[in-house]
Amino acid sequence: MPYSGPPPATVHVPAPIATLAEGRPLLPVWLNELGGLTFRIGGGGEGGGRGEGGDGGLFVKWAPAGSGLDLAAEAERLDWARRFTPVPHVREHGTDADGAAWLVTDELPGSSAVSDRWKADPGTAVRAVGAGLRALHERLPVTECPFGWSVDQRLERARRAGMDVPADLPEPPPVDRLVVCHGDPCAPNTLLHEDGSWSAHVDLGALGVADRWADLAVATWNTEANYGPGWEDTLLDAYGIAPDPHRTDFYRRLWSVT
Protein backbone atom coordinates (compact mmCIF):
# COMPACT_ATOMS: atom_id res chain seq x y z
CA MET A 1 0.00 0.00 0.00
CA PRO A 2 1.37 3.49 -0.84
CA TYR A 3 2.74 5.37 2.13
CA SER A 4 0.67 7.97 3.95
CA GLY A 5 1.85 9.45 7.23
CA PRO A 6 4.47 11.75 8.76
CA PRO A 7 6.95 12.93 6.13
CA PRO A 8 10.64 12.02 6.09
CA ALA A 9 13.11 14.08 8.09
CA THR A 10 14.18 16.07 5.04
CA VAL A 11 11.45 17.60 2.91
CA HIS A 12 11.88 19.94 -0.04
CA VAL A 13 9.68 22.99 0.52
CA PRO A 14 7.99 24.00 -2.75
CA ALA A 15 8.57 27.63 -3.68
CA PRO A 16 4.87 28.68 -3.38
CA ILE A 17 4.76 27.29 0.16
CA ALA A 18 7.91 29.14 1.17
CA THR A 19 6.38 32.32 -0.20
CA LEU A 20 3.14 31.78 1.72
CA ALA A 21 5.09 31.27 4.95
CA GLU A 22 6.62 34.75 4.70
CA GLY A 23 9.39 33.83 7.11
CA ARG A 24 7.10 32.27 9.74
CA PRO A 25 7.92 28.84 11.19
CA LEU A 26 7.15 26.14 8.62
CA LEU A 27 6.72 22.51 9.63
CA PRO A 28 5.95 19.59 7.25
CA VAL A 29 3.38 17.41 9.04
CA TRP A 30 1.89 14.92 6.55
CA LEU A 31 2.72 13.11 3.32
CA ASN A 32 -0.11 11.40 1.47
CA GLU A 33 0.06 8.42 -0.85
CA LEU A 34 -0.15 10.61 -3.97
CA GLY A 35 2.85 12.75 -3.04
CA GLY A 36 0.88 15.64 -1.60
CA LEU A 37 2.34 17.42 1.43
CA THR A 38 0.74 19.29 4.30
CA PHE A 39 2.66 22.05 6.08
CA ARG A 40 1.91 23.96 9.25
CA ILE A 41 2.70 27.67 9.25
CA GLY A 42 3.07 29.45 12.58
CA GLY A 43 1.13 28.49 15.70
CA GLY A 44 2.37 26.02 18.26
CA GLY A 45 1.84 22.48 19.46
CA GLU A 46 2.47 19.05 18.01
CA GLY A 47 -0.97 17.56 17.44
CA GLY A 48 0.16 14.65 15.29
CA GLY A 49 -0.25 16.70 12.15
CA ARG A 50 -2.90 19.17 13.30
CA GLY A 51 -2.91 22.00 15.78
CA GLU A 52 -3.51 21.64 19.48
CA GLY A 53 -5.29 24.83 20.23
CA GLY A 54 -6.33 26.96 17.29
CA ASP A 55 -3.63 29.48 18.18
CA GLY A 56 -3.49 31.35 14.91
CA GLY A 57 -1.59 28.86 12.78
CA LEU A 58 -2.36 27.89 9.21
CA PHE A 59 -2.23 24.63 7.30
CA VAL A 60 -1.16 24.50 3.67
CA LYS A 61 -1.82 21.48 1.49
CA TRP A 62 0.38 21.21 -1.59
CA ALA A 63 -0.30 18.87 -4.51
CA PRO A 64 2.36 18.24 -7.16
CA ALA A 65 1.39 18.54 -10.81
CA GLY A 66 -0.16 15.35 -12.13
CA SER A 67 -0.96 13.96 -8.68
CA GLY A 68 -4.71 13.86 -9.31
CA LEU A 69 -5.36 15.80 -6.09
CA ASP A 70 -8.02 18.42 -6.81
CA LEU A 71 -7.54 21.05 -4.11
CA ALA A 72 -9.98 23.46 -5.76
CA ALA A 73 -12.68 20.80 -5.39
CA GLU A 74 -11.72 20.35 -1.75
CA ALA A 75 -11.96 24.10 -1.14
CA GLU A 76 -15.46 24.07 -2.61
CA ARG A 77 -16.52 21.20 -0.36
CA LEU A 78 -15.04 22.80 2.74
CA ASP A 79 -16.86 26.06 2.06
CA TRP A 80 -20.15 24.16 1.76
CA ALA A 81 -19.70 21.82 4.74
CA ARG A 82 -18.51 24.58 7.08
CA ARG A 83 -22.08 25.90 7.29
CA PHE A 84 -23.13 22.75 9.11
CA THR A 85 -20.19 21.19 10.96
CA PRO A 86 -16.65 22.05 12.15
CA VAL A 87 -14.22 21.85 9.22
CA PRO A 88 -11.33 24.14 8.23
CA HIS A 89 -11.99 27.65 6.97
CA VAL A 90 -10.44 28.20 3.55
CA ARG A 91 -8.15 31.22 3.31
CA GLU A 92 -7.04 30.78 -0.31
CA HIS A 93 -6.14 28.25 -2.97
CA GLY A 94 -4.29 28.44 -6.25
CA THR A 95 -2.02 26.81 -8.81
CA ASP A 96 1.36 27.69 -10.28
CA ALA A 97 2.52 27.68 -13.89
CA ASP A 98 3.64 24.04 -13.63
CA GLY A 99 0.25 22.80 -12.42
CA ALA A 100 1.08 22.29 -8.75
CA ALA A 101 -1.68 23.45 -6.42
CA TRP A 102 -2.07 24.62 -2.82
CA LEU A 103 -4.85 25.15 -0.32
CA VAL A 104 -4.51 27.35 2.78
CA THR A 105 -6.84 26.86 5.76
CA ASP A 106 -7.04 28.13 9.31
CA GLU A 107 -5.94 25.89 12.15
CA LEU A 108 -8.72 24.25 14.15
CA PRO A 109 -8.83 23.40 17.86
CA GLY A 110 -7.92 19.81 18.65
CA SER A 111 -5.30 17.22 17.79
CA SER A 112 -5.30 14.41 15.27
CA ALA A 113 -6.74 11.07 16.33
CA VAL A 114 -3.37 9.57 15.39
CA SER A 115 -1.23 11.95 17.43
CA ASP A 116 1.06 10.25 19.93
CA ARG A 117 -1.34 10.97 22.77
CA TRP A 118 -4.33 9.33 21.14
CA LYS A 119 -2.45 6.38 19.67
CA ALA A 120 -1.52 5.61 23.27
CA ASP A 121 -5.23 5.72 24.19
CA PRO A 122 -6.87 3.91 21.26
CA GLY A 123 -10.18 3.27 23.00
CA THR A 124 -10.82 6.98 23.40
CA ALA A 125 -9.58 7.78 19.90
CA VAL A 126 -11.65 5.11 18.13
CA ARG A 127 -14.82 6.06 19.99
CA ALA A 128 -14.26 9.69 19.01
CA VAL A 129 -13.78 8.73 15.36
CA GLY A 130 -17.04 6.77 15.40
CA ALA A 131 -19.02 9.45 17.22
CA GLY A 132 -17.58 12.15 14.99
CA LEU A 133 -18.49 10.26 11.83
CA ARG A 134 -22.06 9.81 13.06
CA ALA A 135 -22.28 13.52 13.85
CA LEU A 136 -20.97 14.41 10.39
CA HIS A 137 -23.54 12.15 8.75
CA GLU A 138 -26.35 13.62 10.84
CA ARG A 139 -25.39 17.27 10.33
CA LEU A 140 -24.71 17.48 6.59
CA PRO A 141 -28.01 17.74 4.66
CA VAL A 142 -28.29 15.26 1.81
CA THR A 143 -30.94 17.25 -0.04
CA GLU A 144 -28.76 20.37 -0.11
CA CYS A 145 -25.47 18.68 -1.01
CA PRO A 146 -24.25 19.44 -4.55
CA PHE A 147 -21.57 16.72 -4.48
CA GLY A 148 -21.86 13.01 -5.18
CA TRP A 149 -19.77 10.00 -4.15
CA SER A 150 -21.95 7.16 -5.42
CA VAL A 151 -20.58 3.84 -6.65
CA ASP A 152 -21.19 4.77 -10.29
CA GLN A 153 -19.57 8.18 -9.89
CA ARG A 154 -16.50 6.71 -8.23
CA LEU A 155 -16.07 4.03 -10.86
CA GLU A 156 -16.46 6.55 -13.67
CA ARG A 157 -13.83 8.82 -12.12
CA ALA A 158 -11.51 5.85 -11.72
CA ARG A 159 -11.90 4.88 -15.38
CA ARG A 160 -11.28 8.46 -16.52
CA ALA A 161 -8.12 8.48 -14.43
CA GLY A 162 -6.91 5.33 -16.18
CA MET A 163 -7.39 3.01 -13.22
CA ASP A 164 -8.07 -0.67 -13.81
CA VAL A 165 -11.62 -1.49 -12.70
CA PRO A 166 -11.92 -5.29 -12.41
CA ALA A 167 -14.74 -6.89 -14.34
CA ASP A 168 -15.61 -9.13 -11.41
CA LEU A 169 -16.49 -6.28 -9.04
CA PRO A 170 -19.89 -7.35 -7.67
CA GLU A 171 -23.08 -5.35 -7.95
CA PRO A 172 -23.38 -2.83 -5.09
CA PRO A 173 -25.65 -3.82 -2.22
CA PRO A 174 -28.91 -1.93 -1.70
CA VAL A 175 -28.36 1.45 -0.04
CA ASP A 176 -28.74 1.31 3.72
CA ARG A 177 -28.98 5.06 4.25
CA LEU A 178 -27.89 7.94 2.06
CA VAL A 179 -25.77 10.52 3.88
CA VAL A 180 -23.17 13.08 2.94
CA CYS A 181 -20.04 10.97 3.32
CA HIS A 182 -16.66 12.30 4.36
CA GLY A 183 -14.98 10.42 1.51
CA ASP A 184 -11.72 9.72 3.37
CA PRO A 185 -12.86 8.77 6.88
CA CYS A 186 -9.52 7.42 8.07
CA ALA A 187 -8.57 8.22 11.66
CA PRO A 188 -6.04 10.99 10.84
CA ASN A 189 -8.90 13.09 9.47
CA THR A 190 -10.71 13.36 12.81
CA LEU A 191 -9.56 15.92 15.39
CA LEU A 192 -10.12 15.44 19.12
CA HIS A 193 -10.65 17.91 21.94
CA GLU A 194 -8.45 17.74 25.02
CA ASP A 195 -11.14 15.68 26.81
CA GLY A 196 -11.12 13.02 24.07
CA SER A 197 -14.36 14.01 22.34
CA TRP A 198 -14.34 14.65 18.61
CA SER A 199 -13.66 18.22 17.57
CA ALA A 200 -13.71 18.54 13.78
CA HIS A 201 -12.94 16.88 10.46
CA VAL A 202 -10.30 17.67 7.86
CA ASP A 203 -9.38 16.53 4.33
CA LEU A 204 -12.82 16.52 2.74
CA GLY A 205 -11.70 16.44 -0.87
CA ALA A 206 -13.99 13.52 -1.77
CA LEU A 207 -17.05 14.56 0.26
CA GLY A 208 -20.34 13.62 -1.36
CA VAL A 209 -23.66 11.81 -1.09
CA ALA A 210 -23.41 8.02 -0.78
CA ASP A 211 -24.45 5.08 1.38
CA ARG A 212 -23.08 5.58 4.90
CA TRP A 213 -21.30 2.22 4.62
CA ALA A 214 -18.99 3.76 2.04
CA ASP A 215 -17.52 5.69 4.99
CA LEU A 216 -18.03 3.09 7.70
CA ALA A 217 -16.31 0.28 5.81
CA VAL A 218 -13.16 2.35 5.41
CA ALA A 219 -13.21 3.95 8.86
CA THR A 220 -13.37 0.56 10.55
CA TRP A 221 -10.75 -0.94 8.21
CA ASN A 222 -8.35 1.88 9.02
CA THR A 223 -8.46 1.27 12.77
CA GLU A 224 -6.08 -1.67 12.49
CA ALA A 225 -3.48 0.36 10.62
CA ASN A 226 -3.47 3.05 13.29
CA TYR A 227 -4.32 1.24 16.55
CA GLY A 228 -3.87 -2.48 15.94
CA PRO A 229 -6.48 -5.23 15.58
CA GLY A 230 -9.73 -5.46 17.49
CA TRP A 231 -11.18 -1.93 17.29
CA GLU A 232 -13.75 -2.21 14.50
CA ASP A 233 -16.69 -3.01 16.78
CA THR A 234 -15.71 -0.17 19.12
CA LEU A 235 -16.03 2.30 16.25
CA LEU A 236 -19.37 0.86 15.15
CA ASP A 237 -20.68 0.96 18.73
CA ALA A 238 -19.70 4.63 19.03
CA TYR A 239 -21.39 5.35 15.70
CA GLY A 240 -24.47 3.43 16.85
CA ILE A 241 -24.79 0.67 14.28
CA ALA A 242 -24.40 -3.11 14.08
CA PRO A 243 -21.80 -4.71 11.81
CA ASP A 244 -22.80 -5.33 8.18
CA PRO A 245 -20.24 -7.74 6.69
CA HIS A 246 -21.73 -7.69 3.18
CA ARG A 247 -21.71 -3.90 2.76
CA THR A 248 -18.35 -3.67 4.53
CA ASP A 249 -16.75 -6.13 2.12
CA PHE A 250 -18.17 -4.40 -0.96
CA TYR A 251 -17.13 -0.88 0.01
CA ARG A 252 -13.65 -2.01 1.00
CA ARG A 253 -13.23 -3.60 -2.43
CA LEU A 254 -14.52 -0.42 -4.05
CA TRP A 255 -12.04 1.65 -2.00
CA SER A 256 -9.18 -0.54 -3.19
CA VAL A 257 -10.26 -0.04 -6.79
CA THR A 258 -11.01 3.70 -6.70
C-alpha positions as CSV (number, residue, x, y, z in Angstrom):
1,M,0.0,0.0,0.0
2,P,1.4,3.5,-0.8
3,Y,2.7,5.4,2.1
4,S,0.7,8.0,4.0
5,G,1.8,9.5,7.2
6,P,4.5,11.8,8.8
7,P,7.0,12.9,6.1
8,P,10.6,12.0,6.1
9,A,13.1,14.1,8.1
10,T,14.2,16.1,5.0
11,V,11.4,17.6,2.9
12,H,11.9,19.9,0.0
13,V,9.7,23.0,0.5
14,P,8.0,24.0,-2.8
15,A,8.6,27.6,-3.7
16,P,4.9,28.7,-3.4
17,I,4.8,27.3,0.2
18,A,7.9,29.1,1.2
19,T,6.4,32.3,-0.2
20,L,3.1,31.8,1.7
21,A,5.1,31.3,5.0
22,E,6.6,34.8,4.7
23,G,9.4,33.8,7.1
24,R,7.1,32.3,9.7
25,P,7.9,28.8,11.2
26,L,7.1,26.1,8.6
27,L,6.7,22.5,9.6
28,P,5.9,19.6,7.3
29,V,3.4,17.4,9.0
30,W,1.9,14.9,6.5
31,L,2.7,13.1,3.3
32,N,-0.1,11.4,1.5
33,E,0.1,8.4,-0.8
34,L,-0.2,10.6,-4.0
35,G,2.8,12.7,-3.0
36,G,0.9,15.6,-1.6
37,L,2.3,17.4,1.4
38,T,0.7,19.3,4.3
39,F,2.7,22.0,6.1
40,R,1.9,24.0,9.2
41,I,2.7,27.7,9.2
42,G,3.1,29.4,12.6
43,G,1.1,28.5,15.7
44,G,2.4,26.0,18.3
45,G,1.8,22.5,19.5
46,E,2.5,19.1,18.0
47,G,-1.0,17.6,17.4
48,G,0.2,14.7,15.3
49,G,-0.2,16.7,12.2
50,R,-2.9,19.2,13.3
51,G,-2.9,22.0,15.8
52,E,-3.5,21.6,19.5
53,G,-5.3,24.8,20.2
54,G,-6.3,27.0,17.3
55,D,-3.6,29.5,18.2
56,G,-3.5,31.4,14.9
57,G,-1.6,28.9,12.8
58,L,-2.4,27.9,9.2
59,F,-2.2,24.6,7.3
60,V,-1.2,24.5,3.7
61,K,-1.8,21.5,1.5
62,W,0.4,21.2,-1.6
63,A,-0.3,18.9,-4.5
64,P,2.4,18.2,-7.2
65,A,1.4,18.5,-10.8
66,G,-0.2,15.4,-12.1
67,S,-1.0,14.0,-8.7
68,G,-4.7,13.9,-9.3
69,L,-5.4,15.8,-6.1
70,D,-8.0,18.4,-6.8
71,L,-7.5,21.0,-4.1
72,A,-10.0,23.5,-5.8
73,A,-12.7,20.8,-5.4
74,E,-11.7,20.3,-1.7
75,A,-12.0,24.1,-1.1
76,E,-15.5,24.1,-2.6
77,R,-16.5,21.2,-0.4
78,L,-15.0,22.8,2.7
79,D,-16.9,26.1,2.1
80,W,-20.1,24.2,1.8
81,A,-19.7,21.8,4.7
82,R,-18.5,24.6,7.1
83,R,-22.1,25.9,7.3
84,F,-23.1,22.7,9.1
85,T,-20.2,21.2,11.0
86,P,-16.6,22.0,12.2
87,V,-14.2,21.9,9.2
88,P,-11.3,24.1,8.2
89,H,-12.0,27.6,7.0
90,V,-10.4,28.2,3.5
91,R,-8.1,31.2,3.3
92,E,-7.0,30.8,-0.3
93,H,-6.1,28.3,-3.0
94,G,-4.3,28.4,-6.3
95,T,-2.0,26.8,-8.8
96,D,1.4,27.7,-10.3
97,A,2.5,27.7,-13.9
98,D,3.6,24.0,-13.6
99,G,0.3,22.8,-12.4
100,A,1.1,22.3,-8.8
101,A,-1.7,23.5,-6.4
102,W,-2.1,24.6,-2.8
103,L,-4.9,25.2,-0.3
104,V,-4.5,27.4,2.8
105,T,-6.8,26.9,5.8
106,D,-7.0,28.1,9.3
107,E,-5.9,25.9,12.1
108,L,-8.7,24.2,14.1
109,P,-8.8,23.4,17.9
110,G,-7.9,19.8,18.6
111,S,-5.3,17.2,17.8
112,S,-5.3,14.4,15.3
113,A,-6.7,11.1,16.3
114,V,-3.4,9.6,15.4
115,S,-1.2,11.9,17.4
116,D,1.1,10.2,19.9
117,R,-1.3,11.0,22.8
118,W,-4.3,9.3,21.1
119,K,-2.4,6.4,19.7
120,A,-1.5,5.6,23.3
121,D,-5.2,5.7,24.2
122,P,-6.9,3.9,21.3
123,G,-10.2,3.3,23.0
124,T,-10.8,7.0,23.4
125,A,-9.6,7.8,19.9
126,V,-11.6,5.1,18.1
127,R,-14.8,6.1,20.0
128,A,-14.3,9.7,19.0
129,V,-13.8,8.7,15.4
130,G,-17.0,6.8,15.4
131,A,-19.0,9.5,17.2
132,G,-17.6,12.2,15.0
133,L,-18.5,10.3,11.8
134,R,-22.1,9.8,13.1
135,A,-22.3,13.5,13.9
136,L,-21.0,14.4,10.4
137,H,-23.5,12.2,8.7
138,E,-26.4,13.6,10.8
139,R,-25.4,17.3,10.3
140,L,-24.7,17.5,6.6
141,P,-28.0,17.7,4.7
142,V,-28.3,15.3,1.8
143,T,-30.9,17.2,0.0
144,E,-28.8,20.4,-0.1
145,C,-25.5,18.7,-1.0
146,P,-24.2,19.4,-4.5
147,F,-21.6,16.7,-4.5
148,G,-21.9,13.0,-5.2
149,W,-19.8,10.0,-4.2
150,S,-21.9,7.2,-5.4
151,V,-20.6,3.8,-6.6
152,D,-21.2,4.8,-10.3
153,Q,-19.6,8.2,-9.9
154,R,-16.5,6.7,-8.2
155,L,-16.1,4.0,-10.9
156,E,-16.5,6.5,-13.7
157,R,-13.8,8.8,-12.1
158,A,-11.5,5.9,-11.7
159,R,-11.9,4.9,-15.4
160,R,-11.3,8.5,-16.5
161,A,-8.1,8.5,-14.4
162,G,-6.9,5.3,-16.2
163,M,-7.4,3.0,-13.2
164,D,-8.1,-0.7,-13.8
165,V,-11.6,-1.5,-12.7
166,P,-11.9,-5.3,-12.4
167,A,-14.7,-6.9,-14.3
168,D,-15.6,-9.1,-11.4
169,L,-16.5,-6.3,-9.0
170,P,-19.9,-7.4,-7.7
171,E,-23.1,-5.3,-7.9
172,P,-23.4,-2.8,-5.1
173,P,-25.7,-3.8,-2.2
174,P,-28.9,-1.9,-1.7
175,V,-28.4,1.4,0.0
176,D,-28.7,1.3,3.7
177,R,-29.0,5.1,4.2
178,L,-27.9,7.9,2.1
179,V,-25.8,10.5,3.9
180,V,-23.2,13.1,2.9
181,C,-20.0,11.0,3.3
182,H,-16.7,12.3,4.4
183,G,-15.0,10.4,1.5
184,D,-11.7,9.7,3.4
185,P,-12.9,8.8,6.9
186,C,-9.5,7.4,8.1
187,A,-8.6,8.2,11.7
188,P,-6.0,11.0,10.8
189,N,-8.9,13.1,9.5
190,T,-10.7,13.4,12.8
191,L,-9.6,15.9,15.4
192,L,-10.1,15.4,19.1
193,H,-10.6,17.9,21.9
194,E,-8.5,17.7,25.0
195,D,-11.1,15.7,26.8
196,G,-11.1,13.0,24.1
197,S,-14.4,14.0,22.3
198,W,-14.3,14.7,18.6
199,S,-13.7,18.2,17.6
200,A,-13.7,18.5,13.8
201,H,-12.9,16.9,10.5
202,V,-10.3,17.7,7.9
203,D,-9.4,16.5,4.3
204,L,-12.8,16.5,2.7
205,G,-11.7,16.4,-0.9
206,A,-14.0,13.5,-1.8
207,L,-17.0,14.6,0.3
208,G,-20.3,13.6,-1.4
209,V,-23.7,11.8,-1.1
210,A,-23.4,8.0,-0.8
211,D,-24.5,5.1,1.4
212,R,-23.1,5.6,4.9
213,W,-21.3,2.2,4.6
214,A,-19.0,3.8,2.0
215,D,-17.5,5.7,5.0
216,L,-18.0,3.1,7.7
217,A,-16.3,0.3,5.8
218,V,-13.2,2.4,5.4
219,A,-13.2,3.9,8.9
220,T,-13.4,0.6,10.6
221,W,-10.8,-0.9,8.2
222,N,-8.3,1.9,9.0
223,T,-8.5,1.3,12.8
224,E,-6.1,-1.7,12.5
225,A,-3.5,0.4,10.6
226,N,-3.5,3.0,13.3
227,Y,-4.3,1.2,16.6
228,G,-3.9,-2.5,15.9
229,P,-6.5,-5.2,15.6
230,G,-9.7,-5.5,17.5
231,W,-11.2,-1.9,17.3
232,E,-13.8,-2.2,14.5
233,D,-16.7,-3.0,16.8
234,T,-15.7,-0.2,19.1
235,L,-16.0,2.3,16.3
236,L,-19.4,0.9,15.2
237,D,-20.7,1.0,18.7
238,A,-19.7,4.6,19.0
239,Y,-21.4,5.3,15.7
240,G,-24.5,3.4,16.9
241,I,-24.8,0.7,14.3
242,A,-24.4,-3.1,14.1
243,P,-21.8,-4.7,11.8
244,D,-22.8,-5.3,8.2
245,P,-20.2,-7.7,6.7
246,H,-21.7,-7.7,3.2
247,R,-21.7,-3.9,2.8
248,T,-18.4,-3.7,4.5
249,D,-16.7,-6.1,2.1
250,F,-18.2,-4.4,-1.0
251,Y,-17.1,-0.9,0.0
252,R,-13.6,-2.0,1.0
253,R,-13.2,-3.6,-2.4
254,L,-14.5,-0.4,-4.0
255,W,-12.0,1.6,-2.0
256,S,-9.2,-0.5,-3.2
257,V,-10.3,0.0,-6.8
258,T,-11.0,3.7,-6.7
